[in-house]
């Protein structure tokens, strides 16, 4: 639940504390239900089937495996976020048959260039034939594109061979 939606205006702020408490109670209740469902099967098996202390050890091992699994998931997410934190983001536009790229992130981009050219039918053009359709600037392969900096990647010789989407 998004807690920002609880406070829409100053008029609603007097009821905001009540809504916040209700939201927190709902959150705690949903967490409690999930924990109870997670533990229901092993506890019922222990009580109804009358298994002894061996089964209690199995329950403890099961709970430890769940904790390890959850920690592994958290590690993978944090690792992915850390890796993507330093990736640059780009804005690409076409202006007067020129393909212009702008680094809109806070991180510099190195060795920026074109790796695939598609025709109108969506099939890739082999790199050997790119020069028939595209002319590149003298300094092709932009060595470093600083944050908020733009650069020209290519000029289209005949744009009828290509397609693009405008967003």
Secondary structure, DSSP 8 states (H G I E B T S, - for coil): --GGGG--STTTHHHHHHHHHHHHHHHHHHHHHHHHHHHHHHHHHHHHH---HHHHHHHHHHHHHHHHHHHHHHHHHHHHHHHHHT---EEEEEETTEEEEEE-SSS-EEEE-----B-TTS-B--GGGHHHHEE--TT-SEEEE-TT-EEEEEEES-GGG------
